[in-house]
Amino acid sequence: MQPGPLPHTADEAGQDRPAWLATLSLKRVATALALAFVVAVAINPLFVTSFPVVLGRMLVVAMLLLLAFTLAGHWQPRWLPRWLAQVLAIVLVAPLATLAVYLPSTGGSLTAILRHEGLVWGVLLITGTALLIAPVFALGTLYRERDAQARNQQLRFELEKSILERQALDSRLSLLHAQIEPHFLFNTLANVQALVESGSPQAAPVLRSLIAYLRAAMPSLDAADASLGNEIRLVRAYLELMQMRMPDRLRFAIHVAPELEPLRFPSMALLTLVENAIRHAIDPSEQGGFVEVGAERDAASGEVRVWVGDSGAGMGDKVLPGTGIVNLRERIAAFFGPAARLELLEKPPHGLRAQIVFDAPPADAP
Amino acid sequence: MNRPTALIADDEPLLRERLRTLLGRLWPELDVVAQARNGREAIALFDLHAPQVVFLDVHMPGLNGIEAARAVARRAELVFVTAYERYAVQAFEQGAIDYLVKPFDEPRLADTVQRLKSRLALPTPPARDTLDAVLETLSSELKRRAGTEAKAHLQWIRASVGSSVRLIPVEQVVYLRADEKYTLVVWEGGEALIRKTIRELADELDPSRFAQIHRSVIVNLHQVAQVNRGLNESAEVQLKGRRETLPVSRSYLHLFRQM
């Protein structure tokens, strides 16, 4: 396999250790030797040879089996599961390894071993115990490997989770920095000033909207009151202020089912979409247009859809999405989970609709 | 002696009205001959009335105040009205162009009125050589900030989904594959057929992100997990978190050669 053109995921890079020794740890060698020692002590009474010789043979067989196990683990053919390859390797290598340790005692003659009844018994005994013990050891190792893999995966999940949490925190911090657009604020204040100076009765309701907007848009780290209802109140105050500023150019409507208002909702998310709609559909147009805000639960899927539609000219193919939209996409995923999404739709003949789609159980109270 | 004349251009009616009221108090002889709601109207009304003074809001729909000023050029005294645009204020300062920052108070407008009066009293007001340059800089700055400037490459792919058209950000596209007369777009949120051909898309997409790897396949390089090389100069692309693979034909194999 050739490496791809881009950096690989972390887990692939992390396994770049010397190839076939990758899984042969000191701990495994020690375990195999200890097992061999126990077996040697157990079967020693059956042998006429001295204990050190039995132990020596047992240790060599154990090491050869471990080597076979490790190599078979590295082999990884497509047609044979790894664990089966490893167990098969042990079964095949056990008699061969035992024969091999007996060879020096007969000066390297295989026929001499087979003719000597005691030696044949010895070979059969060691092979037999090896065949009994080694697969158990192998399966134990395999089980531990699986366990380690599961732990690895767990760690990866946690890493991903912490990355998401950090992103959410980042976007919240950036929200604290610039929630209220100064251009909007000063223009609105200029209008309030005009109303007050001329003694207009409109001044009081406009100030009420401005206060509602400022209160909702003030930095707040308290996520508990981030509900769809609060967000709708913010958006309504914003749109009322914009309409006071451009009465002949902005029309708006808000339709939200009351039972959706208690739903958890990231603060300023809907406002970002409404500001975008104003920027793209109202600001550039001499005739102006309309902005529609709505929230509904899809009867079929049960998903909640919160949307902002406008009457603008839509989006050019090559117009870069604003940073607001890019950040919002990440915030929504961090807030509602990966199934939530921000969709942009064009409604013929014209107009853009941006919608946030997320899953929320119907009885989700704050 | 003729009364001095003025034009007010602002898209927000309350602000137009306030400026007119204040001017009536501070400069009673001034005749506000017309009010415009956008840049296009401002130019038309200027051509009709030829006022000596023009108050221009920077932010207006359609044609903005800067563009309108470029059309009026040096045929009138200009006063810009703006809210919080620091870059604009800086440019006006440097170009010695008169401006008001919203919300402004009466004494500030009184200063402006004084300056305008003294300039109008001169037989020929001194020319502002830097005016055109400042306006040109501001004009491009405003376009940049509006974010409506088109990029060189495709940013969105339009795909019909039901009765509406879905705008798919190109960074979410995994790959595109020719499907008879159409092209299949596979993105992180689903699949759709579009009418654009692979050839058109290959021309329009950003080549640093997308690569054509087969006569009928374009892949988002950020979505590639690895490239598996097969026998006989063939290869296939494996995608991140996806089961399907994409063919790399021999003529495109060089794309992955140095990697």
Interface residues (C-beta under 8 A of the other chain):
Chain A: M1 Q2 P3 G4 P5 L6 H8 T9 P182 H183 L185 F186 N187 L189 A190 N191 Q193 A194 L195 E197 S198 M244 R245 M246 P247 D248 R249 R279 I282 D283 P284 S285 E286 G288 M315 G316 D317 K318 V319 L320 P321 G322 R341 E343 L344 L345 E346 K347 P348 L352 R353
Chain B: D11 E12 P13 L14 L15 E17 R18 T21 R37 N38 R40 H59 P61 G62 A83 Y84 E85 V101 K102 P103 F104 A146 G147 T148 E149 A150 K151 A152 H153 L154 Q155 W156 R158 V161 S163 S164 V165 R166 L167 P169 G189 E204 L221 H222 V224 A225 Q226 V227 N228 R229 A235 V237 Q238 K240 L255 F256 M259
